[in-house]
Amino acid sequence: MKKSKLKELIRETIKENFDDRLKAQMGMSDDEFEKNVTSRDIGSPFPGTNNVSPFAAKAKDYIEKFRQEYRDMSDDGIDEFSVEIINHLLDNTAAQAAAKVHFGKRNL
């Protein structure tokens, strides 16, 4: 048997065993388990990512506008534009702290 088929068989066995054990512990029939547990929509795969503050949403809008502006700029223009924006944004204590964290994580 090929390794990939063996791995797939093991995964299916583990999945089936887990579902069967969970269903038995919950005292549910196959239909109940399918309806009440496995068919649930859990929503966002990353909980909490749907709650964007109005300020973050506004920042995302500005970022999109910047990207549109970049399309028409030369490389030198993009550099100059970026430096001005960064200097403006770093004139804020919270932004300075965020920049330090950003560069600290990259050992810069």
PyMOL commands that set and color helices and strands:
alter all, ss='L'
color gray80, all
select helices_A, chain A and resi 3-26+30-38+54-70+75-89+93-105
alter helices_A, ss='H'
color red, helices_A
deselect
rebuild
show_as cartoon
